[in-house]
Amino acid sequence: MPVLSAQRAIAALAFPAALPLFALQQASLSLEEVHDPVVRLEIGHLGPYPEMLRPAEASTLQEVPLRSGSALYSEFAADGIRVRIEAQPFAHPAWVKGNVRQGFTLERSPVLGWSPGESHTRLSRVELVLDGLVTEVPEAAFTDLFDPRLCEPGPIAPLRFATAARSADGWRVYVLAQVGQGGQALLVTWVFEDGRYLYRVVDPFRTNG
């Protein structure tokens, strides 16, 4: 049995009570809660995760180059793949209730990434086009995410805070974005397999030092 298949078989035995796909798509897992050891390892090499986790293994991910971006969108593209993340200005900050200590809600539903300030944005689209097949992430997996950092002007090249990458075998695609700033900052990763959206992974963004 190939190593990849063996690892997944072990994971399936260890987690027989996995959530149904629909329920999983609506849920947020932490990286520690991802039962597939291959996915967990690959996410650990994505974006800022290596700085946080210091993985011993070398990364095998193939990053998808950034084609264009701004504060409100990032688009990545390579042969056979395109990824686009979009945000929109949020015009009703008074609708969000709560505080940093207790958390924030919008219409009694939790929101993530909300940062102090008068100007706010809200994620509005996460899309993967793989070999011509368009997959849109369900709204429930991004509309609770506010104040994303996508792409900002840099002195030489744009500063990107989002990442898209593909596994070495081409089977999985990961799209990562940072939402919020300071103590409210989170890393959100949407996981796709064979062009199908599976679930998202959400972890606090902790910088060393």
C-alpha positions, 0 to 999 in steps of 0.5 A, a space after each residue: 500500500 502506498 505511504 499516503 494511502 496507509 496514512 489515511 487508512 490509519 487516520 480513518 481508523 483513529 477517527 471513525 466518528 468523522 462529521 458528515 461532509 455537509 456538517 464539516 463544511 460548516 465547521 471550523 477545525 483547528 490544525 490539531 483537530 485535522 485528522 488527516 496527517 497528510 493534510 495536517 503536515 501540509 498546512 503546517 508548511 503554509 503561509 506563517 505556520 512554519 514560523 509558528 510551528 518550526 516543522 522538521 520536515 521540508 515542504 513539498 507544497 507548490 505555491 500558486 503565484 500571485 497574479 494581482 491583488 489589493 486590499 480587497 482581493 488577491 488572485 493567484 494563477 498557474 497552469 490549470 489553476 486559479 484562486 481568487 479571494 475577495 472582500 468588500 467594505 463593511 458599512 455597518 460597524 455599529 451592528 457588531 456588538 461585543 468586545 475583545 475579551 468576550 468576542 464579537 457578534 453580528 445579529 447574535 452570530 459570532 464574527 472572527 477577526 474583528 479589529 478595533 477601528 472605524 473602517 472594516 471589510 468583510 470577506 465576500 468570496 473564495 473561489 477555486 478554478 481547477 482544470 476548468 471546474 469552478 468551486 465556490 466556498 459556501 458563504 457560511 465558511 467566510 461571511 463571519 470573517 472580517 478585516 482580512 489582510 490580503 495584499 498591500 503595496 510594498 517598496 518593490 513588490 506587493 506584500 501578500 498576506 494570503 497564500 494559495 498552494 497545491 500538494 505535490 501530487 496535485 490532489 489538494 489545494 489550500 487557500 490561506 488568509 489572515 483575518 484581523 490584526 494584533 491579538 485578534 489575528 487568525 489564520 484561516 485555511 480552506 481545504 480542497 481535495 480533487 476540486 471539491 471544498 472540504 472544510 476550513 481550519 482556523 488558528 490564532 496567529 501567534 508570532 514568535 518574539 
